[in-house]
Amino acid sequence: MQAPVLVLNANAKRETGRKAQLGNIAAAKSVADVIRTTLGPRSMLKMILDPMGGIVMTNDGNAILREIDVSHPAAKSMIELSRTQDEEVGDGTTSVIILAGELLSVAEPILTKNLHPRIIVSAYIRALDSAIRVMDNACLPLDTNNREQLMALVRSCLGTKFVSRFGDLICNLALDSVLKVAIDVEHSSGDSGETAKRKEIDIKRYARVEKIPGGYLEDSKVLDGVMLNKDVVHPAMRRKIVNPRIILLDTNLEYKKAESQTNLELKREEDFEAVLKMEEDYIEKTCKSLIALKPDLICVEKGVSDLAAHFLQKAGISVLRRLRKTDNNRIARATGATICSVPEEVKESDIGTAGLFEVQKIGDEYFSYIVDCVDAKACTIVLRGGSKDVLNEIERNLIDAMNVVRNIVLDPRIVPGGGAVEMAIAHALTQEAKTIEGVQQLPFKAVSQALEVIPRTLIDNCGGSAIRLLTALRAKHAQHTEKTMCLWGIDGNKGELADMVQLQVYEPFAVKSQTIKTAIEAACLLLRIDDIVSGMSNKQGGGAPQAGEGQDEDTFGDSRDG
């Protein structure tokens, strides 16, 4: 059998071997350099102009990289890392990019010594196993029932954020909201058929953040229920109801239109009135079936006709219409109601209850509150602040804090922050590298060198002396003889050595382990690439410049180019 022949387009651009690998490493380093200054308590903010002319001001790694427009495929792959990290654990998006960039950077001199990329990748995977083992042996347990310990953890994770100067306010909002939406779910484990309880925390669907410009940040609060940017459909309807009975519908309270186009042929003038009468009778019948259940509030996902609003208002029932599906789901979870599709088939058991329904006017907008629900497993966090830009940044920081609480409730283990865990792993890998024989020793040791980038970046962002402090920190970890992890790291505010336990600076085990896993696996993936083929369409006489073509100096396209 003859081997297949690779046929490329005449205008395809191709990079192979060492050139492709070094190009990927350069692109990854460029991405890491963009957000290097956003790590730590003394981090800087980035101002990004989006294609529509709006601005984003943030130091959140994922938010920055989401807005940046890049051309190099390896740079796009790096940006995907931060998105993966954000979806998995919701924190550590900056650390994972900096670490992955450094792991590729330390591989560059090894590649130039003509060591095969497969050997480097094998050594990196071996180092990853050792790093996770060191963290497993040295992590500390956390009591999730101890609010003070949880507050200390969230406080240390928010220390690098814009909202750190607002003290415990955001920490309390994050803790209250996550603990409200946590539920115990039974699931069968394995073939034995035994049921075990586990926590399920869905903050994306059941903990909604509502931003209202104006007021003070101190006015922000977590509601035991749901707040909607809605007003009742009829001005005469009640705007305040204590202990309301609530019906939720995902259909409309209007006359049903035909599925396809329908023609009516009317021969007499009275026929038109008869058709209108039939429509009115249908709406009246639907409303009567709902009124018979004596609800106080009906929430409808679709439209409500004026006639239906009239009948329901006469019966003393308030109506909210055109709710989002997600809002209706949260009301159902908070009030215990069931969302129904056929108004005539609503039963008593489908009706939910709340402590209070009230419509309030804030600024020029009307907001409906369905609050004081008993055992509400859904909540709304109301954020107040000076401007939209400030509120957007506070929201990003709050979501990070909520993810930290969720991670620690699901996996109550912590490791010391401030670069202490990275230095402890680096020291352990350096010791283990001495036992490795052959060519794998060099890339294995390079991983320990790369892990030092986190404490080094913290020192650089404080304006400290990186060489002097890193040497002192290495010495602290080298002198540590106990089996537990050395707890010395970098105080990100002062740029000095400090004991992380005394400073109360911790990170969730889930976030740190995910950061190291994602960074090393991504570095391995990019190192294994030895061929980049980019074909361009030339049907209309010439195509767009390809990745790496005329962009050696500037890896990033301007974000305004769209």
BARO-350051 format. One line per 3 residues: for each residue y, z, x of C-alpha. Coordinates in pm, 1 decimal, padded with zeros to 6 digits. Each point is the difference from the previous one (the first is absolute). Last residue first. Layout:
<recs>
Y:Z:X  ...
</recs>
This chain:
<recs>
04343.7:01575.5:-01331.2  00245.1:-00078.6:00278.0  00167.4:00334.4:-00066.7
-00274.5:00194.0:00182.5  00089.5:-00185.0:00321.6  -00315.5:-00136.3:00153.7
-00176.0:00238.2:00232.5  -00175.6:-00088.0:00324.2  00328.4:-00089.3:00170.2
-00044.6:-00093.9:00366.1  -00313.7:-00209.2:-00035.5  00119.2:-00150.4:-00327.7
00027.8:-00370.4:00083.3  -00354.0:-00049.7:-00122.3  -00185.3:00336.6:-00007.9
-00094.8:-00034.7:-00361.9  00069.0:-00353.8:-00116.2  00325.5:-00184.5:-00052.6
00022.5:-00139.2:-00356.2  -00120.1:-00352.2:-00056.5  00087.1:-00355.9:00088.5
00009.6:-00310.9:-00212.3  -00086.7:00080.2:-00359.4  -00374.6:-00009.3:00050.4
00012.2:00198.7:00322.3  -00171.3:00316.7:-00121.2  -00055.7:00243.8:00281.4
-00322.2:00115.0:00163.7  -00012.9:00334.1:00177.0  -00299.8:00078.8:00218.3
-00011.9:00331.0:00185.8  -00299.2:00055.3:00231.1  -00109.1:00302.2:00202.1
00024.4:00276.9:-00260.0  -00217.2:00299.1:00094.5  00299.8:00199.4:00122.9
00163.0:-00021.8:-00345.7  -00299.4:00157.8:-00174.7  -00043.4:00271.0:00262.6
00368.1:00096.6:-00032.8  -00040.5:00014.3:-00380.2  -00306.5:00226.7:00034.8
00185.7:00230.3:00240.1  00310.1:00031.7:-00221.3  -00192.0:00039.6:-00329.5
-00231.7:00270.0:00136.0  00280.8:00195.0:00170.5  00223.5:-00003.2:-00309.2
-00288.3:00075.5:-00239.3  -00095.7:00306.9:00208.8  00362.0:00120.6:-00003.4
00051.5:-00048.8:-00372.3  -00331.9:00157.9:-00108.4  00045.7:00298.1:00236.5
00327.9:00087.4:-00172.5  00286.3:00066.9:00243.6  00137.6:00332.4:00122.8
00326.3:00139.4:00135.6  00035.2:00374.3:-00071.5  00225.0:00046.0:00307.6
-00213.0:00295.3:00113.5  -00316.9:-00201.7:-00064.5  00145.7:-00304.7:00180.9
00057.4:00190.3:00325.0  00298.3:-00167.8:00162.8  00098.8:-00234.0:00283.2
00356.9:-00128.8:-00032.5  00177.1:-00292.9:-00166.6  00216.3:00231.0:-00211.1
-00069.7:-00138.2:-00349.3  -00338.9:-00164.5:00066.7  -00147.0:00315.4:00154.8
-00271.8:-00166.3:00210.6  -00358.9:00124.2:00009.6  -00206.6:00305.0:00089.7
-00285.7:00095.0:-00233.5  -00288.9:-00050.8:00241.4  -00305.3:-00070.3:-00214.6
-00270.1:00266.8:-00025.7  -00282.2:00016.3:00256.3  00211.9:00210.9:00237.1
00089.7:-00122.7:00349.9  00362.7:-00109.2:-00040.7  00138.1:-00053.4:00352.2
-00026.6:-00380.3:-00034.4  00182.8:00009.6:-00336.7  00295.4:00194.3:00145.5
00002.3:-00225.5:00311.0  00014.7:-00312.2:-00216.5  00296.3:00155.0:-00184.9
00183.2:00071.5:00327.8  -00057.3:-00359.4:00115.7  00116.8:-00129.5:-00339.3
00316.1:00214.3:00022.9  00099.9:-00118.8:00349.6  -00075.7:-00370.2:-00059.4
00157.0:-00015.4:-00349.8  00332.9:00164.1:00090.5  00161.0:00070.7:-00336.6
00223.9:-00223.1:-00217.4  -00150.1:00130.2:-00325.2  -00139.8:-00344.4:-00089.7
-00144.8:-00028.0:00351.9  -00183.5:00333.9:-00032.9  -00157.4:-00098.9:-00334.4
-00089.7:-00341.3:00149.4  -00179.6:00168.0:00292.0  -00187.9:00235.6:-00237.7
-00128.2:-00307.1:-00196.0  -00051.5:-00231.5:00302.6  -00245.5:00247.2:00158.9
-00278.1:-00158.7:-00207.0  00029.3:-00318.0:00212.0  -00096.9:00181.0:00325.5
-00307.4:00149.9:-00168.5  -00090.8:-00351.1:-00120.3  00045.4:-00138.0:00355.1
-00267.7:00241.5:00124.1  -00259.1:-00180.9:-00212.2  00142.3:-00336.5:00118.7
-00059.3:00101.1:00368.5  -00335.9:00177.8:-00043.6  -00164.5:-00295.2:-00173.3
-00042.6:-00185.3:00334.8  -00279.4:00222.2:00127.1  -00081.2:00367.2:-00034.1
00134.3:00235.9:-00261.1  -00007.3:00374.7:00083.5  00357.8:00002.8:00132.3
00115.6:-00167.8:-00323.5  -00109.8:00312.8:-00190.9  00266.7:00211.2:00170.9
00271.2:-00259.8:-00070.9  -00126.3:-00028.2:-00360.8  00031.5:00378.4:-00052.7
00354.8:-00000.3:00146.2  00103.1:-00293.1:-00223.3  -00152.9:00173.5:-00303.5
00200.9:00318.3:00071.0  00314.9:-00207.8:00067.7  -00039.7:-00183.5:-00332.1
-00060.3:00329.2:-00186.3  00311.9:00159.2:00150.8  00226.2:-00301.3:-00072.6
00236.9:00213.1:-00209.8  -00270.9:00085.3:-00254.6  -00288.4:00248.7:00007.7
-00305.9:-00102.0:-00208.0  -00072.1:00075.9:-00365.1  -00301.2:00016.1:-00231.2
00004.4:00037.7:-00379.8  -00139.0:-00347.5:-00087.3  00077.8:-00088.9:-00365.0
00279.9:00257.7:-00033.0  00129.1:-00091.4:00348.5  00009.3:-00371.5:-00075.3
00176.6:00049.6:-00335.4  00261.5:00228.8:00157.9  00072.1:-00256.1:00274.2
00014.5:-00279.7:-00259.0  00257.1:00197.4:-00198.9  00210.6:00045.0:00315.8
-00009.3:-00376.0:00068.2  00098.8:-00064.7:-00364.3  00291.8:00243.4:00041.1
00120.1:-00175.1:00316.6  00002.3:-00340.7:-00170.7  00178.6:00149.8:-00303.8
00261.4:00166.6:00223.4  00063.6:-00338.2:00167.2  00045.9:-00172.9:-00336.0
00224.9:00282.2:-00124.9  00228.1:-00026.0:00305.1  00031.4:-00377.0:-00045.8
00061.5:00037.3:-00375.1  00284.9:00246.6:00048.9  00086.6:00369.0:-00031.8
-00323.7:00158.5:-00110.1  -00226.3:00099.5:-00287.0  -00379.7:-00038.0:00005.2
-00204.4:00070.2:-00314.2  -00370.5:00037.2:00080.7  -00211.7:-00090.1:-00301.8
-00337.4:00158.1:-00071.6  -00355.8:-00067.7:-00109.7  -00288.7:00244.9:-00039.6
00197.2:00206.9:-00251.4  -00186.4:00327.5:-00065.3  00210.0:00075.5:-00310.0
00288.7:-00245.6:-00020.5  00350.4:00142.2:00054.8  00144.1:-00354.5:00001.7
00040.6:-00329.5:-00184.7  00353.7:-00084.2:00117.7  00178.5:-00316.4:-00113.3
00285.3:-00125.7:00219.2  00316.2:-00175.8:-00120.6  00219.0:-00170.7:00259.9
00377.4:-00007.2:00049.7  00015.4:00315.6:00213.3  -00293.5:00215.6:-00110.1
-00049.3:-00000.2:-00378.8  -00285.3:00213.9:-00122.8  -00278.0:-00076.0:-00249.1
-00234.2:00292.9:-00068.4  -00368.5:00049.2:-00075.2  -00122.9:00354.7:00063.1
-00318.7:00199.4:00044.7  -00239.3:-00293.0:-00017.7  -00283.9:-00108.7:-00227.8
-00242.7:-00289.2:-00018.7  -00152.5:-00180.7:-00300.2  -00326.3:-00191.6:00050.9
-00211.2:00281.7:-00152.8  00179.8:-00043.3:-00334.1  -00116.4:-00360.5:-00015.4
00185.0:-00332.4:00050.6  -00193.3:-00284.7:-00166.4  00283.9:-00150.5:-00206.4
00225.3:-00028.0:00308.7  -00256.2:-00218.0:00186.6  00036.8:00006.8:00380.3
-00002.7:00374.0:00068.9  00100.7:00192.2:00314.3  -00160.1:00344.1:-00017.7
00215.5:00313.5:00014.7  -00062.6:00292.0:00238.2  00374.0:00052.4:00052.1
00031.4:-00049.2:00377.3  -00280.1:-00256.2:00048.2  00106.3:-00205.2:-00302.2
00366.6:00016.0:00106.8  -00105.3:-00121.1:00347.7  -00197.3:-00290.5:-00145.7
00295.5:-00096.8:-00220.5  00227.9:-00003.6:00304.4  -00244.5:-00224.6:00191.4
-00018.5:-00245.0:-00292.5  00379.1:-00025.8:-00005.9  00166.5:00109.7:-00321.4
00145.5:-00265.1:-00229.9  00078.7:00241.7:-00285.0  00080.1:00368.4:-00054.4
-00017.8:00121.9:-00362.0  00113.7:00321.0:-00174.4  -00169.0:00097.9:-00329.2
00194.2:00164.1:-00285.1  -00181.3:-00194.8:-00277.0  00317.1:-00200.5:-00073.2
00014.4:-00081.9:00374.6  -00356.4:-00135.1:-00012.3  00077.8:-00233.3:-00292.1
00327.0:-00125.2:00158.4  -00157.2:-00049.2:00347.9  -00275.5:-00207.5:-00166.7
00265.3:-00212.5:-00173.9  00199.3:-00047.1:00322.0  -00311.6:-00128.2:00177.6
-00160.5:00195.6:00283.7  -00088.6:-00193.4:00317.1  -00262.1:00076.9:00264.2
-00127.4:00307.9:00183.9  00060.2:00231.4:-00296.7  00062.2:00374.1:00019.7
-00006.7:00179.7:-00337.3  00158.1:00345.0:-00036.7  -00016.0:00266.6:-00271.4
-00345.4:-00088.3:-00133.7  -00103.8:00085.0:-00359.8  -00339.9:-00179.8:-00003.7
00090.1:-00163.6:-00335.8  00312.7:-00148.9:00164.3  -00223.9:-00221.8:00220.1
-00196.4:-00146.5:-00294.5  00328.5:-00035.4:-00190.5  00154.9:-00196.9:00290.4
-00282.5:-00255.1:-00000.2  00020.6:-00040.3:-00381.8  00377.9:-00043.1:00017.2
-00032.9:-00264.0:00276.8  -00258.0:-00197.4:-00203.1  00205.7:00032.4:-00319.2
00309.7:-00132.1:00181.5  -00189.8:-00303.0:00130.7  -00147.7:-00069.2:-00343.6
00346.7:00030.6:-00156.7  00137.3:-00253.6:00251.6  -00276.6:-00243.4:-00098.0
00067.8:00061.4:-00373.0  00372.6:-00061.1:00053.5  -00082.3:-00334.7:00156.6
-00230.2:-00082.1:-00290.4  00278.3:00074.0:-00254.2  00192.0:-00310.1:00109.1
-00293.3:-00219.7:-00091.9  -00201.9:-00252.1:00202.0  -00049.2:00193.8:00324.5
-00213.2:-00158.4:00271.2  -00066.6:00248.7:00279.5  -00076.3:-00136.2:00345.7
-00166.4:00215.9:00265.9  00014.5:-00028.3:00377.3  -00270.9:00208.3:00167.4
-00073.6:00374.1:00004.8  00187.6:00052.5:-00327.3  00278.2:00260.5:00005.5
-00088.0:00348.4:-00113.9  00283.4:00166.6:-00190.5  00147.9:00264.8:00224.5
-00108.8:00343.0:00117.3  -00132.5:-00123.4:00335.5  -00319.3:00094.5:00182.9
-00060.3:00246.3:00284.1  00050.9:00301.9:-00226.6  00047.8:00368.8:00087.6
00030.6:00265.3:-00272.0  00176.7:00331.2:00075.1  00020.5:00326.4:-00193.3
00324.1:00169.8:00110.8  00019.6:00367.6:00105.5  00382.2:00019.8:-00024.6
00173.0:-00327.1:-00093.6  00339.4:-00113.1:00130.2  00140.9:-00349.1:-00048.4
-00088.2:-00032.3:-00368.7  00035.3:-00351.3:-00137.1  00329.2:-00106.0:-00162.3
00099.5:-00230.0:00289.9  -00321.6:-00204.8:-00032.9  -00206.0:-00122.0:00299.8
-00009.9:00332.6:00188.4  00135.0:-00017.9:00357.1  -00183.3:-00091.7:00319.1
00012.4:00056.4:00378.3  -00315.4:00210.0:-00018.4  -00079.0:00355.2:00116.0
-00356.8:00127.9:-00008.1  -00169.0:00339.0:00006.4  00025.5:00331.7:00176.3
00316.9:-00119.7:00178.3  00052.9:00030.1:00376.6  00360.9:00061.6:00104.9
00306.1:-00145.1:00174.5  00327.1:00184.1:-00078.2  00018.7:00119.5:00364.6
00055.4:-00364.6:00100.8  00333.1:00024.0:-00179.5  00129.3:-00212.9:-00287.9
00023.3:-00376.4:00001.7  -00256.0:-00276.8:00037.2  -00313.9:00048.3:-00214.9
-00329.7:-00074.1:00178.2  -00319.2:00047.4:-00204.4  -00314.1:00066.0:00209.5
-00329.7:-00032.2:-00185.5  -00300.5:00225.3:00059.2  -00287.9:-00135.4:-00213.0
-00071.0:-00350.9:00128.3  00080.9:00015.7:00372.1  -00072.9:00373.0:00028.9
-00366.8:-00042.8:-00086.2  -00162.1:00323.4:00118.1  -00373.0:00039.6:-00065.1
-00164.5:00318.4:00117.5  -00377.6:00021.9:00024.5  -00262.5:00169.9:-00210.1
-00369.3:-00056.5:00066.0  -00269.0:-00127.8:-00230.9  -00360.3:-00005.3:00117.7
-00190.9:-00324.4:-00065.7  -00210.9:00040.7:00314.1  00042.1:-00370.6:00079.2
00348.2:00041.9:00142.9  00271.8:00232.1:-00132.0  00094.5:-00027.9:-00365.3
00372.1:00033.1:-00066.4  00205.4:00262.5:-00181.4  00377.1:-00033.7:00018.4
00237.6:00290.4:00058.6  00364.1:-00093.9:-00064.5  00311.5:-00003.1:00220.4
00310.8:-00129.4:-00184.9  00182.3:00334.9:-00005.6  -00092.1:00093.5:00360.0
00156.6:-00325.7:00118.9  00328.3:00050.1:-00190.5  00049.2:00365.2:00094.6
-00070.8:-00052.2:00370.3  00222.9:-00306.8:00034.0  00293.8:00158.3:-00188.4
-00037.9:00323.4:00200.5  00002.7:-00187.5:00332.0  00301.5:-00209.2:-00116.9
00201.6:00320.0:-00065.4  -00123.3:00192.9:00305.1  00278.4:-00087.5:00237.3
00247.4:-00275.9:-00083.7  00046.7:-00077.2:00370.3  -00350.9:-00150.2:00023.8
00097.6:-00264.4:-00259.1  00050.9:-00281.1:00255.8  -00351.6:00042.1:00133.5
-00158.4:00122.1:00324.4  -00021.5:00362.2:-00116.9  -00166.3:-00117.4:-00322.5
-00348.4:00040.1:00153.0  00094.2:00346.6:00133.0  00132.8:00108.6:-00340.3
-00311.7:-00132.5:-00175.2  -00220.3:00213.0:00227.5  00215.3:00313.3:-00028.4
00010.3:-00037.8:-00380.1  -00380.9:-00023.6:-00015.0  -00028.7:00317.3:00208.0
00247.0:00180.6:-00227.6  -00177.7:-00122.0:-00314.3  -00332.9:00156.1:00099.7
-00249.3:-00142.7:-00249.7  -00063.8:-00301.2:00228.3  -00127.0:00232.8:00275.1
00008.8:-00208.5:00316.2  -00280.7:-00044.3:00254.7  00087.1:-00084.0:00363.6
-00117.4:-00311.1:00183.8  -00154.2:00039.0:00349.2  -00357.4:-00120.9:-00029.9
00079.9:-00288.7:-00235.3  00301.4:-00102.5:00212.3  -00209.2:-00017.7:00320.7
-00272.7:-00197.7:-00184.8  00258.6:-00243.0:-00138.5  00131.2:-00061.3:00353.3
-00351.2:-00045.1:00145.7  -00091.8:-00260.4:-00263.7  00331.9:-00181.1:00059.5
-00058.0:00000.9:00379.2  -00335.1:-00176.3:-00051.2  00172.7:-00258.6:-00219.9
00266.6:-00052.6:00269.3  -00264.7:-00035.9:00276.0  -00187.3:-00262.6:-00202.9
00328.8:-00187.9:-00065.4  00089.1:-00000.1:00373.1  -00347.3:-00131.9:00091.3
00027.5:-00271.0:-00269.3  00343.7:-00101.1:00138.8  -00163.5:-00100.3:00334.1
00167.4:00149.5:00307.6  00194.2:-00269.5:00188.1  00237.3:00246.4:00171.1
00274.2:-00148.0:-00224.5  -00193.4:00137.2:-00299.7  00018.2:00353.5:00142.0
00378.2:-00035.6:00053.0  00039.5:-00100.5:-00370.1  -00230.9:00265.5:-00151.1
00265.9:00270.3:00045.3  00237.0:-00202.0:-00225.3  -00265.7:-00057.3:-00265.4
-00058.2:00375.0:-00036.0  00379.9:00050.9:00008.4  00059.5:-00237.0:-00291.9
-00280.6:00164.4:-00201.6  00150.7:00344.1:00066.6  00354.5:-00103.0:-00098.2
-00128.1:-00172.9:-00316.4  -00220.1:00295.2:-00104.4  00273.3:00255.8:00068.2
00254.7:-00177.7:-00224.6  -00232.2:-00015.4:-00304.2  -00115.3:00361.9:00043.9
00015.8:00077.0:-00373.1  -00129.2:-00139.8:-00331.3  -00368.5:00071.5:00070.8
-00186.1:-00322.7:-00079.9  00271.0:-00218.2:-00154.6  00260.6:00088.6:00264.8
-00246.3:-00047.1:00286.4  -00099.0:-00342.1:-00135.1  00366.1:-00102.3:-00034.2
00070.4:00119.6:00357.5  -00290.4:-00203.5:00126.0  00109.5:-00314.2:-00189.9
00315.5:00005.5:00213.0  -00219.5:-00021.8:00309.6  -00183.6:-00305.1:-00142.3
00333.4:-00168.7:-00068.4  00096.3:00061.5:00364.5  -00330.4:-00159.4:00106.9
00077.2:-00305.5:-00218.0  00346.2:-00048.3:00160.5  00276.7:-00096.3:-00243.9
00145.7:00328.1:-00117.7  00226.1:00085.3:-00296.7  00079.5:00371.0:-00011.5
00026.8:00168.5:-00342.3  -00353.6:00144.5:-00012.1  00033.7:00107.4:00363.4
00290.5:00230.7:-00081.0  -00155.6:00152.1:-00315.3  -00329.5:00060.4:00184.2
00164.8:00173.9:00293.2  00218.2:00230.5:-00212.1  00327.6:00047.9:00190.2
00209.7:-00140.1:-00284.1  00309.9:-00195.2:-00100.0  -00076.6:-00305.7:-00215.0
00274.2:-00251.1:-00074.1  00035.7:-00267.8:-00267.0  00098.4:-00358.3:00085.8
-00284.1:-00165.1:-00192.7  -00192.4:-00078.3:00321.6  -00005.4:00371.9:00095.7
00239.7:00156.8:00248.8  -00159.4:00284.9:00192.1  00179.2:00310.4:00125.3
-00228.0:00209.6:00219.2  00028.6:00379.0:00021.6  -00032.2:00202.1:00322.0
-00255.5:00270.1:00068.5  00089.6:00347.4:00124.5  -00272.9:00161.8:-00212.3
-00267.5:-00236.9:00135.8  -00068.0:-00372.3:00005.2  00262.4:-00256.1:-00112.9
00094.3:-00104.3:00357.4  -00334.6:-00177.5:00053.4  00048.6:-00213.9:-00313.7
00105.6:-00330.8:00156.5  -00183.3:00067.5:00328.2  -00336.9:00011.4:-00181.3
00058.8:-00345.3:-00152.2  00097.0:-00144.6:00340.4  -00305.1:00160.8:00165.7
-00226.5:-00167.8:-00256.9  00160.0:-00340.7:00067.4  -00038.4:00040.2:00379.1
-00366.6:00101.6:-00040.9  -00069.0:-00301.7:-00221.4  00161.3:-00235.5:00255.0
-00203.2:00160.4:00281.8  -00320.8:-00063.4:-00193.3  00090.0:-00359.4:-00092.8
00099.4:-00086.8:00360.6  -00317.6:00161.9:00137.2  -00232.2:-00221.8:-00199.3
00137.2:-00263.7:-00233.4  00319.3:-00113.4:-00170.3  -00005.7:-00296.8:-00236.9
00262.6:-00201.8:-00183.0  -00116.7:-00256.0:-00254.5  00194.6:-00327.6:-00013.9
-00291.1:-00235.0:00066.9  -00216.7:00206.8:-00230.4  -00296.0:00170.4:00166.0
-00366.2:-00109.6:00010.8  -00254.3:00255.2:00120.4  -00326.6:-00184.9:00075.8
-00324.6:00138.0:-00138.2  -00284.8:00040.1:00255.5  -00262.0:-00275.0:-00012.5
-00340.4:00093.6:-00135.2
</recs>
